[in-house]
Amino acid sequence: MSKFSSPFLAKNPIKNDRTIVGENTGEIASDDKGEYVLVSETSQSAKAGDTIRPSGGKGNFKPFEKGKSLGSQDGYLVGGDYKVDKNNNIID
């Protein structure tokens, strides 16, 4: 049997997304690219020590708005599920 290939069978971009939990990240730090957090526990989506950055891979995390969005508060990401792309950047 041969493998079937077609240009019409594109990869589903949603399946490439991963989810991390805000509670499994450390304190927000910054470098020349902007803010980032380190994953503190290994899960199916990320390994301990992986770097998570804001959307676009640079800049600062959005501030937390109760009832509206997840984000940063008091130097940490608030708890909740964050979708990240293959480069570990948060997807808005």
DSSP file (Angstrom, degrees, kcal/mol; ACC not computed):
  #  RESIDUE AA STRUCTURE BP1 BP2  ACC     N-H-->O    O-->H-N    N-H-->O    O-->H-N    TCO  KAPPA ALPHA  PHI   PSI    X-CA   Y-CA   Z-CA
    1    1 A M              0   0    0      0, 0.0     2,-0.3     0, 0.0     0, 0.0   0.000 360.0 360.0 360.0 135.2    0.0    0.0    0.0
    2    2 A S        -     0   0    0      1,-0.0     2,-0.2     0, 0.0     0, 0.0  -0.707 360.0-103.8-101.0 156.0    1.3    3.5   -0.8
    3    3 A K        -     0   0    0     -2,-0.3     2,-0.5     1,-0.0    -1,-0.0  -0.553  31.2-130.5 -77.6 141.3    0.6    6.6    1.1
    4    4 A F        -     0   0    0     -2,-0.2     2,-0.4     2,-0.0    -1,-0.0  -0.791  27.8-178.2 -92.8 131.5   -1.9    9.0   -0.3
    5    5 A S        +     0   0    0     -2,-0.5     3,-0.0     3,-0.0    -2,-0.0  -0.992   6.3 169.3-132.4 139.4   -0.8   12.6   -0.5
    6    6 A S    >   -     0   0    0     -2,-0.4     3,-1.5     3,-0.2    -2,-0.0  -0.994  38.6-135.3-148.1 139.9   -2.8   15.6   -1.7
    7    7 A P  T 3  S+     0   0    0      0, 0.0    -1,-0.1     0, 0.0     3,-0.0   0.680 106.7  64.5 -67.0 -14.3   -2.2   19.3   -1.6
    8    8 A F  T 3  S+     0   0    0      1,-0.2     2,-1.2     2,-0.1    -3,-0.0   0.575  82.8  80.5 -84.5  -9.6   -5.9   19.6   -0.5
    9    9 A L    <   +     0   0    0     -3,-1.5    -3,-0.2     3,-0.0    -1,-0.2  -0.647  68.0 176.5 -97.4  77.6   -5.2   17.8    2.8
   10   10 A A        -     0   0    0     -2,-1.2     2,-0.1     1,-0.1    -2,-0.1  -0.442  36.8 -98.1 -79.5 154.1   -3.8   20.6    4.8
   11   11 A K        -     0   0    0     -2,-0.1    -1,-0.1     1,-0.1     3,-0.0  -0.473  38.1-113.4 -69.1 142.9   -2.9   20.2    8.4
   12   12 A N    >>  -     0   0    0      1,-0.2     3,-0.8    -2,-0.1     4,-0.6  -0.699  21.1-153.5 -78.3 115.4   -5.5   21.4   10.8
   13   13 A P  G >4 S+     0   0    0      0, 0.0     3,-0.7     0, 0.0     4,-0.5   0.784  91.1  62.8 -63.8 -26.4   -3.9   24.4   12.6
   14   14 A I  G >4 S+     0   0    0      1,-0.2     3,-1.1     2,-0.2    -2,-0.0   0.874  98.2  55.4 -65.9 -36.2   -6.1   23.9   15.7
   15   15 A K  G <4 S+     0   0    0     -3,-0.8    -1,-0.2     1,-0.2    -3,-0.0   0.688 100.4  60.5 -71.0 -17.1   -4.5   20.5   16.3
   16   16 A N  G << S+     0   0    0     -3,-0.7    -1,-0.2    -4,-0.6    -2,-0.2   0.632  87.4  95.2 -82.8 -13.9   -1.1   22.1   16.4
   17   17 A D    <   -     0   0    0     -3,-1.1     2,-0.3    -4,-0.5    68,-0.2  -0.462  59.0-161.5 -77.1 149.0   -2.1   24.2   19.3
   18   18 A R  E     -A   84   0A   0     66,-2.6    66,-3.4    -2,-0.1     2,-0.4  -0.871   9.9-133.4-125.6 161.7   -1.2   23.2   22.9
   19   19 A T  E     -A   83   0A   0     -2,-0.3     2,-0.3    64,-0.3    64,-0.2  -0.962  17.2-173.5-119.6 132.3   -2.6   24.2   26.2
   20   20 A I  E     -A   82   0A   0     62,-2.9    62,-3.1    -2,-0.4     2,-0.5  -0.858  24.5-122.3-116.3 159.4   -0.6   25.1   29.3
   21   21 A V  E >   -A   81   0A   0     -2,-0.3     3,-1.9    60,-0.2    60,-0.2  -0.877  10.1-140.1-104.6 129.7   -2.0   25.9   32.7
   22   22 A G  G >  S+     0   0    0     58,-3.3     3,-1.2    -2,-0.5    55,-0.3   0.804 101.5  62.3 -57.2 -32.3   -1.2   29.2   34.3
   23   23 A E  G 3  S+     0   0    0      1,-0.3    -1,-0.3    57,-0.2    56,-0.1   0.709  95.6  62.5 -67.5 -18.8   -0.8   27.6   37.7
   24   24 A N  G <  S+     0   0    0     -3,-1.9    16,-3.5    16,-0.0    17,-0.8   0.081  90.7  87.1 -95.3  23.9    2.2   25.6   36.3
   25   25 A T  B <   -C   39   0B   0     -3,-1.2    14,-0.2    14,-0.3     3,-0.1  -0.869  68.6-130.7-122.2 157.2    4.3   28.6   35.5
   26   26 A G        -     0   0    0     12,-2.4    51,-0.5    -2,-0.3    -1,-0.1  -0.033  49.4 -49.8 -89.2-164.7    6.7   30.6   37.5
   27   27 A E        -     0   0    0     49,-0.1    11,-0.4     1,-0.1     2,-0.2  -0.370  64.9-100.0 -68.9 146.3    7.1   34.3   38.2
   28   28 A I        +     0   0    0     47,-3.2     2,-0.2     9,-0.1     9,-0.2  -0.507  47.7 177.2 -69.0 131.5    7.2   36.6   35.1
   29   29 A A  E     -D   36   0C   0      7,-2.8     7,-2.4    -2,-0.2     2,-0.3  -0.751  13.8-141.6-124.4 173.8   10.7   37.7   34.1
   30   30 A S  E     +D   35   0C   0      5,-0.2     5,-0.2    -2,-0.2     2,-0.2  -0.982  19.6 167.4-141.7 155.2   12.0   39.8   31.3
   31   31 A D  E >   -D   34   0C   0      3,-2.2     3,-1.0    -2,-0.3     0, 0.0  -0.681  62.6 -61.2-142.2-162.8   14.9   39.9   28.8
   32   32 A D  T 3  S+     0   0    0      1,-0.3     3,-0.1    -2,-0.2    -2,-0.0   0.713 133.4  51.1 -65.2 -19.6   15.7   41.8   25.6
   33   33 A K  T 3  S-     0   0    0      1,-0.3    26,-2.1    25,-0.1     2,-0.3   0.652 118.0-106.9 -88.3 -17.5   12.6   40.3   23.8
   34   34 A G  E <   -De  31  59C   0     -3,-1.0    -3,-2.2    24,-0.2    -1,-0.3  -0.927  64.0  -6.5 126.8-154.0   10.2   41.2   26.6
   35   35 A E  E     +D   30   0C   0     24,-2.7     2,-0.3    -2,-0.3    -5,-0.2  -0.405  58.4 164.1 -81.5 155.0    8.4   39.2   29.3
   36   36 A Y  E     -D   29   0C   0     -7,-2.4    -7,-2.8    17,-0.2     2,-0.3  -0.974  21.5-148.0-158.1 162.3    8.3   35.4   29.7
   37   37 A V  E     -F   52   0D   0     15,-2.1    15,-3.0    -2,-0.3     2,-0.4  -0.952  17.4-129.4-130.5 155.4    7.5   32.7   32.2
   38   38 A L  E     -F   51   0D   0    -11,-0.4   -12,-2.4    -2,-0.3     2,-0.3  -0.866  24.3-118.3-103.3 139.3    9.0   29.3   32.7
   39   39 A V  B     -C   25   0B   0     11,-2.5    10,-3.3    -2,-0.4   -14,-0.3  -0.609  23.7-165.0 -72.8 131.3    6.9   26.2   32.9
   40   40 A S        +     0   0    0    -16,-3.5     2,-0.4    -2,-0.3   -15,-0.2   0.675  67.2  40.9 -95.9 -18.9    7.4   24.7   36.4
   41   41 A E  S    S-     0   0    0    -17,-0.8     2,-0.2     6,-0.1    -1,-0.2  -0.990  81.4-117.5-133.0 139.4    5.9   21.2   35.8
   42   42 A T        +     0   0    0     -2,-0.4     5,-0.2     5,-0.1     2,-0.2  -0.543  44.0 160.1 -72.5 136.0    6.1   18.8   32.9
   43   43 A S        -     0   0    0      3,-3.4     5,-0.0    -2,-0.2   -23,-0.0  -0.746  57.9 -84.1-138.8-173.2    2.8   18.0   31.2
   44   44 A Q  S    S+     0   0    0     -2,-0.2     3,-0.1     1,-0.2   -24,-0.1   0.793 128.0  42.7 -67.3 -26.6    1.6   16.7   27.9
   45   45 A S  S    S+     0   0    0    -26,-0.2     2,-0.3     1,-0.2    -1,-0.2   0.752 123.7  10.2 -92.4 -27.7    1.8   20.2   26.4
   46   46 A A        -     0   0    0     -5,-0.1    -3,-3.4   -27,-0.1     2,-0.3  -0.987  64.2-123.9-153.4 156.6    5.2   21.4   27.8
   47   47 A K    >   -     0   0    0     -2,-0.3     3,-2.2    -5,-0.2    -8,-0.3  -0.738  45.8 -88.4-100.6 152.4    8.3   20.3   29.7
   48   48 A A  T 3  S+     0   0    0     -2,-0.3    -8,-0.2     1,-0.3     3,-0.1  -0.377 117.1  28.8 -56.7 132.8    9.5   21.9   32.9
   49   49 A G  T 3  S+     0   0    0    -10,-3.3    -1,-0.3     1,-0.3    -9,-0.1   0.271  83.8 140.0  96.0 -10.4   11.8   24.8   32.0
   50   50 A D    <   -     0   0    0     -3,-2.2   -11,-2.5   -11,-0.1     2,-0.4  -0.395  52.1-124.4 -63.8 143.8   10.1   25.6   28.7
   51   51 A T  E     -F   38   0D   0    -13,-0.2     2,-0.5    -3,-0.1   -13,-0.2  -0.789  21.5-163.2 -94.0 131.0    9.8   29.4   28.1
   52   52 A I  E     -F   37   0D   0    -15,-3.0   -15,-2.1    -2,-0.4    37,-0.2  -0.964  11.1-174.5-114.5 129.3    6.3   30.8   27.4
   53   53 A R  B     -g   89   0E   0     35,-2.0    37,-2.7    -2,-0.5   -17,-0.2  -0.787  29.6 -91.4-119.6 162.6    6.1   34.3   25.8
   54   54 A P    >   -     0   0    0      0, 0.0     3,-2.4     0, 0.0    -1,-0.1  -0.104  68.1 -60.4 -62.7 169.9    3.2   36.6   25.0
   55   55 A S  G >  S+     0   0    0      1,-0.3     3,-0.5    34,-0.2    36,-0.1  -0.257 128.8  24.9 -52.4 134.8    1.5   36.6   21.7
   56   56 A G  G 3  S-     0   0    0     34,-0.3    -1,-0.3     1,-0.2     3,-0.1   0.295 118.0 -94.0  88.5  -9.3    3.9   37.3   18.9
   57   57 A G  G <  S+     0   0    0     -3,-2.4     2,-0.3    33,-0.2    -1,-0.2   0.485 101.4  60.3  82.3   2.3    6.9   36.2   20.9
   58   58 A K  S <  S+     0   0    0     -3,-0.5   -24,-0.2    -4,-0.1     2,-0.2  -0.971  73.6  43.9-152.9 167.5    7.8   39.6   22.3
   59   59 A G  B    S-e   34   0C   0    -26,-2.1   -24,-2.7    -2,-0.3     2,-0.3  -0.632  87.6 -43.8  96.3-156.5    6.4   42.4   24.4
   60   60 A N        -     0   0    0     -2,-0.2    -5,-0.1   -26,-0.2     2,-0.1  -0.803  54.3-101.0-116.5 155.1    4.5   42.1   27.6
   61   61 A F        -     0   0    0     -2,-0.3    10,-0.1    -7,-0.1     3,-0.1  -0.424  46.3-103.2 -67.9 146.8    1.7   39.9   28.8
   62   62 A K        -     0   0    0      1,-0.1    10,-2.9    -2,-0.1     2,-0.1  -0.430  41.6-104.7 -66.5 145.3   -1.8   41.4   28.8
   63   63 A P  B     -h   72   0F   0      0, 0.0     2,-0.2     0, 0.0    10,-0.2  -0.451  40.6-100.2 -69.9 148.1   -3.0   42.5   32.2
   64   64 A F        -     0   0    0      8,-2.4     2,-0.5    -2,-0.1     6,-0.2  -0.471  34.3-166.4 -68.5 134.3   -5.6   40.3   33.8
   65   65 A E  B >>  -J   69   0G   0      4,-1.5     3,-2.7    -2,-0.2     4,-2.3  -0.952  26.3-121.2-125.0 110.0   -9.2   41.6   33.4
   66   66 A K  T 34 S+     0   0    0     -2,-0.5     4,-0.1     1,-0.3    -2,-0.0  -0.218  94.6   3.3 -54.0 127.3  -11.7   39.8   35.7
   67   67 A G  T 34 S+     0   0    0      1,-0.1    -1,-0.3     2,-0.1     3,-0.1   0.369 130.1  62.1  79.5  -5.4  -14.4   38.1   33.7
   68   68 A K  T <4 S-     0   0    0     -3,-2.7     2,-0.3     1,-0.4    -2,-0.2   0.766 105.3  -9.9-118.2 -47.7  -12.9   39.2   30.4
   69   69 A S  B  <  -J   65   0G   0     -4,-2.3    -4,-1.5    -6,-0.0    -1,-0.4  -0.996  55.2-113.1-155.7 156.6   -9.4   37.7   29.8
   70   70 A L        +     0   0    0     -2,-0.3     2,-0.3    -6,-0.2    -8,-0.1  -0.457  55.7 116.5 -80.3 163.1   -6.5   35.8   31.2
   71   71 A G        -     0   0    0     -2,-0.1     7,-2.8     8,-0.1     2,-0.3  -0.979  58.5 -32.5 168.0-155.9   -3.2   37.6   31.7
   72   72 A S  E     +hI  63  77F   0    -10,-2.9    -8,-2.4    -2,-0.3     2,-0.3  -0.683  45.0 168.2 -98.8 147.1   -0.7   38.8   34.2
   73   73 A Q  E >   - I   0  76F   0      3,-2.8     3,-1.3    -2,-0.3    -2,-0.0  -0.920  68.5  -6.3-155.8 129.1   -1.4   40.0   37.8
   74   74 A D  T 3  S-     0   0    0     -2,-0.3     3,-0.1     1,-0.3    -2,-0.0   0.821 129.8 -51.3  55.9  35.7    1.1   40.7   40.6
   75   75 A G  T 3  S+     0   0    0      1,-0.2   -47,-3.2   -48,-0.1     2,-0.3   0.555 122.4  82.1  84.5   8.4    4.0   39.3   38.6
   76   76 A Y  E <  S-I   73   0F   0     -3,-1.3    -3,-2.8   -49,-0.2     2,-0.4  -0.936  83.4-102.8-137.5 159.9    2.5   35.9   37.6
   77   77 A L  E     -I   72   0F   0    -51,-0.5    -5,-0.2    -2,-0.3   -52,-0.2  -0.699  46.9-116.9 -76.2 136.8    0.1   34.6   35.0
   78   78 A V        -     0   0    0     -7,-2.8   -56,-0.1    -2,-0.4    -7,-0.1  -0.380  40.9 -84.7 -71.7 156.8   -3.3   34.1   36.5
   79   79 A G  S    S+     0   0    0    -57,-0.2     2,-0.2   -58,-0.1    -1,-0.1  -0.214  81.3  85.2 -61.4 150.6   -4.6   30.5   36.7
   80   80 A G  S    S-     0   0    0     -3,-0.1   -58,-3.3   -10,-0.1     2,-0.5  -0.775  79.8 -59.1 141.6 174.8   -6.4   29.2   33.7
   81   81 A D  E     -A   21   0A   0     -2,-0.2     2,-0.5   -60,-0.2   -60,-0.2  -0.783  43.5-168.5 -94.3 127.9   -5.7   27.5   30.3
   82   82 A Y  E     -A   20   0A   0    -62,-3.1   -62,-2.9    -2,-0.5     2,-0.4  -0.967  15.9-138.4-115.9 127.1   -3.5   29.3   27.8
   83   83 A K  E     -A   19   0A   0     -2,-0.5     8,-3.1     8,-0.4     2,-0.3  -0.708  25.1-171.3 -82.4 133.0   -3.3   28.1   24.2
   84   84 A V  E     -AB  18  90A   0    -66,-3.4   -66,-2.6    -2,-0.4     6,-0.2  -0.932  14.9-131.8-124.8 150.4    0.3   28.2   22.9
   85   85 A D    >   -     0   0    0      4,-2.2     3,-2.1    -2,-0.3   -68,-0.1  -0.184  45.6 -81.3 -87.2-173.7    1.6   27.7   19.4
   86   86 A K  T 3  S+     0   0    0      1,-0.3    -1,-0.1     2,-0.1   -69,-0.0   0.691 132.0  54.1 -65.7 -17.7    4.6   25.5   18.4
   87   87 A N  T 3  S-     0   0    0      2,-0.1    -1,-0.3   -34,-0.0   -34,-0.1   0.275 119.0-110.4 -96.7  10.1    7.0   28.3   19.4
   88   88 A N  S <  S+     0   0    0     -3,-2.1   -35,-2.0     1,-0.3     2,-0.4   0.800  70.8 142.6  63.7  32.8    5.4   28.5   22.9
   89   89 A N  B     -g   53   0E   0    -37,-0.2    -4,-2.2   -33,-0.0    -1,-0.3  -0.874  57.9-109.0 -99.9 136.5    3.9   31.9   22.3
   90   90 A I  B     -B   84   0A   0    -37,-2.7     2,-0.5    -2,-0.4   -34,-0.3  -0.397  28.0-135.8 -64.5 137.0    0.4   32.5   23.8
   91   91 A I              0   0    0     -8,-3.1    -8,-0.4   -36,-0.1    -1,-0.1  -0.846 360.0 360.0 -95.7 125.3   -2.3   32.6   21.2
   92   92 A D              0   0    0     -2,-0.5    -1,-0.1   -10,-0.1    -2,-0.1   0.489 360.0 360.0 -71.5 360.0   -4.8   35.4   21.7
